[in-house]
Amino acid sequence: MIKNMGIVDRVIRIAVAILIAVLYYTGQISGTAAIILGIVALAFIATSLVGFCPVYKLFSLSTLKKGK
């Protein structure tokens, strides 16, 4: 797997995942929305940890700086 995510992209995804967790734990989201956003948060965390986004691959995108 070739990395296709830059550091800023990875940090933003982790921040969004944390925001979703905070919204869930404070009761701002619940039910189906909580389940869907929880899955999104898990995907964001997983892709951030490995530095590879399959959706970016489908569209030949990369936020990784050249030479890295």
C-alpha positions as CSV (number, residue, x, y, z in Angstrom):
1,M,0.0,0.0,0.0
2,I,1.4,3.3,-1.1
3,K,0.6,6.2,1.3
4,N,-1.6,8.9,-0.2
5,M,-2.5,11.0,2.8
6,G,-0.5,14.0,4.0
7,I,0.0,14.9,7.7
8,V,-2.6,17.8,7.6
9,D,-5.2,15.5,6.1
10,R,-4.5,12.9,8.8
11,V,-4.7,15.4,11.6
12,I,-8.0,16.8,10.3
13,R,-9.4,13.3,10.1
14,I,-8.4,12.5,13.7
15,A,-9.9,15.8,14.9
16,V,-13.2,15.0,13.1
17,A,-13.2,11.6,14.7
18,I,-12.6,13.1,18.2
19,L,-15.4,15.7,17.5
20,I,-17.8,12.8,16.6
21,A,-16.9,11.0,19.8
22,V,-17.5,14.1,21.9
23,L,-20.8,14.7,20.3
24,Y,-21.8,11.1,21.0
25,Y,-20.7,11.2,24.6
26,T,-22.4,14.5,25.3
27,G,-25.7,13.1,23.9
28,Q,-25.8,15.5,20.9
29,I,-26.1,12.6,18.4
30,S,-27.9,9.3,18.9
31,G,-29.6,6.5,17.1
32,T,-28.9,5.9,13.5
33,A,-26.9,9.1,13.1
34,A,-24.6,8.0,15.9
35,I,-24.0,4.6,14.3
36,I,-23.2,6.1,10.9
37,L,-21.0,8.8,12.3
38,G,-19.3,6.2,14.5
39,I,-18.4,4.1,11.5
40,V,-17.1,7.2,9.7
41,A,-15.0,8.1,12.8
42,L,-13.5,4.6,12.9
43,A,-12.7,4.7,9.1
44,F,-11.1,8.1,9.6
45,I,-9.0,6.8,12.5
46,A,-8.0,3.7,10.5
47,T,-7.0,5.6,7.4
48,S,-5.1,8.2,9.4
49,L,-3.1,5.6,11.2
50,V,-2.0,3.8,8.0
51,G,-1.8,6.9,5.8
52,F,-3.8,5.4,3.0
53,C,-7.3,6.2,1.8
54,P,-8.9,3.8,-0.6
55,V,-11.3,6.5,-1.9
56,Y,-8.4,8.7,-2.8
57,K,-6.9,5.7,-4.7
58,L,-10.2,5.3,-6.7
59,F,-9.9,9.0,-7.9
60,S,-6.1,9.1,-8.2
61,L,-5.9,11.7,-5.5
62,S,-3.1,12.3,-3.0
63,T,-2.5,14.9,-0.3
64,L,1.0,13.6,0.4
65,K,3.7,16.1,-0.6
66,K,5.9,15.0,-3.5
67,G,9.1,13.2,-2.5
68,K,7.7,11.6,0.7
